[in-house]
Amino acid sequence: MFNFNSNITSDTINEILSLRYATNQDLVFSKLTPTNFLSNNNSPSSEKIEQLLQNYIVNTIPKSSKISIALSGGVDSTIVLAMLDKVDLDLEIDALSIKFSNSVDETILASKIAERFNVNHRVIYLENYLEELPKAISITKLPFWDLHFYHVAKNAKYNFLISGDGGDELFGGYTFRYQKFLSLVDSKSTPQEKTEAYLKCHERDWVPDQENIFLDKMNFSWKHIHKKLIPYFDNSLPLLEQVFLADYNGKLMYNWAPLFAKITNFFNQQLITPILSPEITSYAIPIPHEHKYNFKNNVGKLLLRKILSNYVDTSLIQSVKQGFTVDTKNLWYSYGQKICKNYLIDGYVVKEKLINKDWIQKYIQNDNLEIKYINKFLGLLAFEIWFRIFEVKEMKSDNKLN
């Protein structure tokens, strides 16, 4: 295991470049165990969830506050906005959406939702998503490239910043993952087989020749990656509950929760995530998967959708998961490929014999690169930028990538 000067190990980098999270992060929420997911056999109540959301908001946000909300137009942020509108707190609400260049424009739907609740709505347009990556990495102190929340926090008008995060993990929102996982495993599958199937449902996070990216110093091993995941599948929970356990204890725990906390702390903001309140979490986790996810129709977050249907026209409710989404393929051919060529081919991570230059050169000129390889190059770019900022201290946080 190689240790960098900034006390980060090669294991941390390997995890980020394979799972898009690192398990050495400081925890914002408590980890869950299989016991937490054991069903209590009670029929879940959407009315109870709605009341818990409202209670949390009333007990957390002072009356007459000015608040910003990250509004993607998805189920989670919309339901939080609906609850903010419902409670009698006399709030001044500023809704914020991000419009990424050459990507699906989710701000159109977000604007309609903001209009429905009569709140001010601002759209921040990002031409080059990667331009301020050095600044975002300097804040998080880790080499992540998918730091869209930096742009949300940077542009938030008020210091109370509300988000709808947590709905996917607590109420079954990763529908694209569930169908594929269930098609690959059955009740007789071993924990190792289920772990490998779970990783196959995250194909944008790694590439088939992943081992060829790293040189000996990095000591990359799929065995190490599997070791992190196997406990989530080595228990008696139903198959989908095992996926829910892995999802909660993965990117939520070790990616966006700690990263968002660092970003909002940098901007002196208080991040409020009503769906992830302790009361909602303890209520939602034991709910059996059939009350969260409809396998036949491949629709998730059934209970949240039921609540939301009381507040907005169903045509405004997205049928598939979106969130803040940048089209990485378009990003690659407009900015990413050029930037990666400039920084990676003779970059420090190559010179220091951490990353294989032959692998980079094999793919970087490809004019029809698969999304998984584009994402991997963006991850390597983040590693190089992190290395320049924290290891050799050659790059400043306000450097722009263009």
Secondary structure, DSSP 8 states (H G I E B T S, - for coil): --B-TTS-BHHHHHHHHHHS--TTS--SS----GGGGS-------HHHHHHHHHHHHHHHS-TT-EEEEE--SSHHHHHHHHHHHHSSS--EEEEEEEEETTS--THHHHHHHHHHTT-EEEEEEES-TTTTHHHHHHHH-S--S--HHHHHHHH-SSSEEE--TTHHHHHT--HHHHHHHHHH--TT--HHHHHHHHHHTTGGG--TTGGGTB-GGG---HHHHHHHHGGGTSSSS-HHHHHHHHHIIIIIIIIIHHHHHHHHHHTT-EEE-GGGSHHHHHHHTTS-GGGT-BTTTTB--HHHHHHHTTTS-GGGS-SS--SS---HHHHIIIIIHHHHHHHHTT-HHHHTTSB-HHHHHHHTT-TT--HHHHHHHHHHHHHHHHIIIIIS--S-TT----
